[in-house]
Amino acid sequence: MYVVDAHCHVISDDVTRYPRAPIGGKQSEWAVSRPVTADAMAARMDEAGIGQGVLVQATTAYGYDNSYVLDSTRKRPDRFVAVGTFDPLRPDAASALEAATGDGGLAGVRLFTSGSTVPVQGEWFAAPEAFAFWEKAGEVDVPVCLQMRLGPATRQLHEVLERFPGVRVLLDHIGYPDIAASPADAGCTVAELARHPGLYLKLTHRNLERLRDAGKEAAAFLEPVVEAFGAGRIAWGSNLPAAEQSLPELLRLAEEVLADLPEQSREEIFAGTAQRLYPDLAQPTGPAASGAARSRT
């Protein structure tokens, strides 16, 4: 089975060419203690049997400076596409988005509204000042990854999806639903979001670890979510190196949790969804098509 990692982070070891400029002025612990360069990420992907990856900007290392993910993608276009962090409130957001995602640019953008160094959930992504950004995102058909937590800003998420139904939005880490408290309740909460056809889910270790710990009760989350969204709107991402495990371990975790799904559904989650969201991944060549992606059973 071909595998695409829809969510991994890279950080350069050249701090002169790529200076750190974390959002909020504070680097995340993982960005400091276990950074992974693009070359090292490619090597780890080879080890794990992963063909291609989506390099999602390490916002807690570089903030809005997307230089490294872009340069890494241009160096290895057969292996990577780049998703850069973007500020939808900037006065020139619409024109800047179009320029940033043009030929040779970003394959997608990310709005970082909450995270390890931004503990308070922001609601600014749904502010009127961001409407021009959302309109342009729909016009140029660029996927928008949304890093947020369900609960504090779920209403704002609904508002954006209803106002801009043509935009494809990927909910990073599925918005951190509280699977540990109740897989069934979390599953209902997430499944209800499926009424927005432009919303996609990014399934990472943040969710998979909770599902593994839930044992048989994991089905109470997975079944309604997969039924509501369909596997074609769910993509797996490792979240390496924010995740402490090795890449083979992270992939194995996902394979074990999703083992009971039909093969076609697993193919969608592990590759098909990401390839449709990011068309440059749909035609792998070179290492991505051969030795880098071993067959998995």
C-alpha positions as CSV (number, residue, x, y, z in Angstrom):
1,M,0.0,0.0,0.0
2,Y,1.4,3.4,-1.0
3,V,1.7,5.8,1.9
4,V,1.8,9.6,2.1
5,D,2.5,11.4,5.3
6,A,0.1,14.4,5.3
7,H,1.6,16.1,8.3
8,C,5.3,16.3,9.2
9,H,7.6,19.1,10.2
10,V,11.2,20.0,9.2
11,I,13.6,22.4,10.7
12,S,17.0,23.4,9.2
13,D,20.3,23.1,11.1
14,D,21.4,26.3,9.3
15,V,20.2,29.0,11.7
16,T,21.9,31.7,9.7
17,R,20.0,31.0,6.5
18,Y,16.8,30.1,8.3
19,P,16.7,32.0,11.6
20,R,14.2,31.0,14.2
21,A,11.2,33.3,14.5
22,P,8.5,31.3,16.4
23,I,5.0,32.6,16.5
24,G,4.4,34.3,19.9
25,G,8.2,34.5,20.4
26,K,8.5,31.1,22.0
27,Q,9.8,27.8,20.4
28,S,8.1,24.6,21.2
29,E,10.0,22.0,23.2
30,W,10.2,19.6,20.3
31,A,11.5,22.2,17.9
32,V,14.5,22.8,20.3
33,S,15.2,19.2,21.4
34,R,14.5,17.0,18.4
35,P,14.5,19.0,15.1
36,V,14.6,17.0,11.8
37,T,16.0,18.4,8.6
38,A,14.3,17.8,5.2
39,D,17.2,15.4,4.2
40,A,16.8,13.5,7.5
41,M,13.0,13.4,7.0
42,A,13.5,11.8,3.5
43,A,15.8,9.2,5.0
44,R,13.3,8.4,7.8
45,M,10.5,8.1,5.2
46,D,12.7,5.6,3.3
47,E,13.1,3.6,6.5
48,A,9.4,3.6,7.1
49,G,8.4,2.9,3.6
50,I,6.6,6.2,3.1
51,G,6.6,7.5,-0.4
52,Q,5.9,11.2,0.0
53,G,5.2,13.8,2.6
54,V,3.5,17.1,3.2
55,L,5.9,19.5,4.9
56,V,3.7,21.5,7.2
57,Q,5.4,24.7,8.4
58,A,6.9,24.3,11.9
59,T,5.1,27.4,13.2
60,T,6.7,27.2,16.6
61,A,10.1,27.4,15.0
62,Y,9.6,29.8,12.0
63,G,6.3,31.6,12.5
64,Y,5.2,33.1,9.1
65,D,8.6,32.6,7.4
66,N,8.0,29.7,5.1
67,S,11.4,29.7,3.4
68,Y,12.6,26.4,4.6
69,V,9.6,24.3,3.7
70,L,9.5,26.0,0.3
71,D,13.2,25.4,-0.3
72,S,13.0,21.8,0.8
73,T,10.1,21.1,-1.6
74,R,11.9,22.7,-4.5
75,K,15.0,20.6,-3.7
76,R,12.9,17.3,-3.6
77,P,9.7,17.9,-5.6
78,D,9.2,14.2,-6.1
79,R,9.0,13.7,-2.3
80,F,7.5,16.8,-0.8
81,V,4.9,19.5,-1.1
82,A,4.9,22.5,1.3
83,V,2.1,23.9,3.5
84,G,3.1,27.3,5.0
85,T,1.7,29.3,7.9
86,F,-0.3,32.3,6.8
87,D,-1.8,35.4,8.4
88,P,-5.3,35.9,7.1
89,L,-5.7,39.2,8.9
90,R,-2.9,41.0,7.0
91,P,-4.3,43.9,4.9
92,D,-3.1,42.3,1.7
93,A,-4.1,38.8,2.6
94,A,-6.0,38.0,-0.7
95,S,-3.2,39.1,-3.0
96,A,-0.5,37.7,-0.8
97,L,-2.2,34.3,-0.7
98,E,-2.5,34.2,-4.5
99,A,1.2,35.1,-4.8
100,A,2.3,32.6,-2.2
101,T,0.4,29.7,-3.8
102,G,1.3,30.4,-7.4
103,D,3.6,28.3,-9.6
104,G,6.4,26.8,-7.5
105,G,4.9,28.1,-4.3
106,L,2.9,26.7,-1.4
107,A,0.6,23.7,-2.0
108,G,-1.5,24.8,1.0
109,V,-1.6,27.1,3.9
110,R,-2.0,26.7,7.6
111,L,-3.7,29.0,10.2
112,F,-2.2,28.4,13.6
113,T,-4.9,29.5,16.1
114,S,-3.9,27.3,19.0
115,G,-1.0,25.0,20.0
116,S,1.7,24.1,22.4
117,T,3.0,27.7,22.6
118,V,-0.4,29.3,22.0
119,P,-2.6,27.9,24.8
120,V,-5.6,30.3,24.4
121,Q,-7.8,29.3,21.4
122,G,-8.0,32.2,19.0
123,E,-11.2,33.1,17.2
124,W,-9.6,35.5,14.8
125,F,-9.7,33.1,11.9
126,A,-13.5,33.8,11.6
127,A,-13.2,37.6,12.0
128,P,-14.6,39.8,9.2
129,E,-11.1,41.0,8.6
130,A,-10.3,37.4,7.4
131,F,-13.1,37.1,4.9
132,A,-11.0,38.3,2.0
133,F,-8.5,35.5,2.7
134,W,-11.2,32.9,2.8
135,E,-12.8,34.2,-0.4
136,K,-9.5,34.0,-2.2
137,A,-8.7,30.6,-0.8
138,G,-11.9,29.3,-2.4
139,E,-11.1,31.2,-5.7
140,V,-7.6,29.7,-6.1
141,D,-8.7,26.4,-4.6
142,V,-5.9,26.2,-2.0
143,P,-6.4,23.8,0.9
144,V,-6.3,25.5,4.3
145,C,-5.0,23.5,7.4
146,L,-6.7,24.8,10.5
147,Q,-4.8,24.2,13.8
148,M,-7.5,24.6,16.5
149,R,-9.3,22.9,19.3
150,L,-12.9,21.9,19.1
151,G,-15.0,23.4,21.8
152,P,-13.7,26.9,22.3
153,A,-14.1,27.9,18.7
154,T,-16.4,25.2,17.2
155,R,-19.0,27.8,16.5
156,Q,-16.6,30.0,14.6
157,L,-15.5,26.9,12.6
158,H,-19.2,26.3,11.6
159,E,-19.5,30.0,10.6
160,V,-16.5,29.9,8.3
161,L,-17.5,26.6,6.7
162,E,-21.1,27.9,6.1
163,R,-20.0,31.2,4.7
164,F,-17.2,29.8,2.5
165,P,-18.5,26.3,1.4
166,G,-16.1,26.2,-1.5
167,V,-12.9,26.2,0.6
168,R,-11.3,22.9,1.5
169,V,-10.4,23.0,5.2
170,L,-8.2,20.3,6.9
171,L,-8.8,20.1,10.6
172,D,-5.3,19.4,12.1
173,H,-5.3,16.5,14.7
174,I,-9.1,16.5,14.1
175,G,-9.3,19.5,16.5
176,Y,-8.2,17.4,19.5
177,P,-11.5,15.8,20.3
178,D,-11.6,14.4,23.9
179,I,-11.5,10.7,22.9
180,A,-10.1,9.7,26.3
181,A,-13.1,11.0,28.2
182,S,-15.6,9.3,25.9
183,P,-14.9,7.8,22.4
184,A,-18.6,7.8,21.6
185,D,-19.2,11.4,22.6
186,A,-16.1,12.5,20.7
187,G,-17.2,10.5,17.7
188,C,-20.6,12.2,17.7
189,T,-19.1,15.6,18.0
190,V,-16.7,15.1,15.1
191,A,-19.3,13.3,12.9
192,E,-21.7,16.2,13.2
193,L,-19.1,18.4,11.4
194,A,-19.3,16.2,8.3
195,R,-22.3,18.2,7.1
196,H,-19.8,20.7,5.8
197,P,-18.6,19.0,2.5
198,G,-15.4,21.1,2.4
199,L,-14.1,19.9,5.8
200,Y,-11.5,17.2,5.9
201,L,-9.9,15.5,8.9
202,K,-6.2,15.0,9.6
203,L,-5.7,12.0,11.7
204,T,-2.4,12.0,13.7
205,H,-0.9,10.4,16.8
206,R,-2.7,13.0,18.9
207,N,-5.8,11.0,18.1
208,L,-4.4,7.6,17.4
209,E,-2.8,7.2,20.8
210,R,-6.1,7.9,22.5
211,L,-7.8,5.4,20.2
212,R,-5.2,2.7,20.9
213,D,-5.7,3.3,24.7
214,A,-9.5,3.0,24.2
215,G,-9.2,-0.6,23.0
216,K,-12.5,-1.9,21.6
217,E,-14.2,1.3,22.5
218,A,-12.2,3.0,19.8
219,A,-14.9,1.8,17.3
220,A,-17.4,4.1,19.0
221,F,-15.3,7.0,17.6
222,L,-14.1,5.6,14.4
223,E,-17.3,4.1,13.1
224,P,-19.5,7.2,13.1
225,V,-16.6,9.5,12.0
226,V,-15.6,7.3,9.0
227,E,-19.3,6.7,8.1
228,A,-20.1,10.5,8.2
229,F,-17.0,11.8,6.4
230,G,-16.0,8.8,4.3
231,A,-12.4,7.7,4.2
232,G,-11.9,10.1,1.2
233,R,-12.1,13.1,3.6
234,I,-9.6,11.7,6.1
235,A,-5.8,11.8,5.8
236,W,-3.1,10.3,8.0
237,G,-0.2,12.4,9.2
238,S,2.7,11.4,11.5
239,N,3.3,14.7,13.2
240,L,7.0,13.9,13.3
241,P,9.1,15.2,15.1
242,A,6.5,16.8,17.4
243,A,5.6,13.2,18.1
244,E,8.4,11.5,20.1
245,Q,8.1,8.1,18.5
246,S,10.1,7.0,15.4
247,L,8.4,7.3,12.0
248,P,8.0,3.5,11.6
249,E,6.4,3.4,15.1
250,L,4.0,6.2,14.2
251,L,3.0,4.4,11.0
252,R,2.6,1.1,12.7
253,L,0.4,2.8,15.3
254,A,-1.9,4.1,12.6
255,E,-2.0,0.7,10.8
256,E,-2.9,-1.1,14.0
257,V,-5.7,1.3,15.0
258,L,-7.2,1.3,11.5
259,A,-6.7,-2.4,10.8
260,D,-10.4,-3.3,10.9
261,L,-11.3,-0.8,8.2
262,P,-11.7,-2.1,4.6
263,E,-8.6,-2.0,2.5
264,Q,-10.0,0.7,0.2
265,S,-10.7,2.9,3.2
266,R,-7.2,2.5,4.5
267,E,-5.8,3.3,1.0
268,E,-7.7,6.5,1.1
269,I,-6.6,7.5,4.5
270,F,-2.9,6.6,4.0
271,A,-2.6,8.2,0.5
272,G,-5.6,8.9,-1.6
273,T,-7.1,11.8,0.3
274,A,-3.7,13.6,0.5
275,Q,-3.1,13.0,-3.2
276,R,-6.4,14.7,-4.1
277,L,-5.9,17.6,-1.8
278,Y,-2.3,18.1,-3.1
279,P,-2.3,17.1,-6.8
280,D,1.5,17.3,-7.1
281,L,1.5,14.1,-4.9
282,A,-0.7,12.2,-7.3
283,Q,2.1,11.4,-9.8
284,P,5.1,10.2,-7.8
285,T,8.4,9.8,-9.7
286,G,11.9,8.8,-8.9
287,P,12.5,7.6,-5.3
288,A,9.0,8.3,-4.3
289,A,7.6,5.9,-6.9
290,S,10.2,3.1,-6.3
291,G,12.5,2.3,-3.5
292,A,11.2,4.9,-1.1
293,A,7.8,3.3,-1.0
294,R,7.9,-0.4,-0.3
295,S,4.8,-2.4,-0.6
296,R,2.9,-2.9,2.7
297,T,0.6,-5.7,3.6
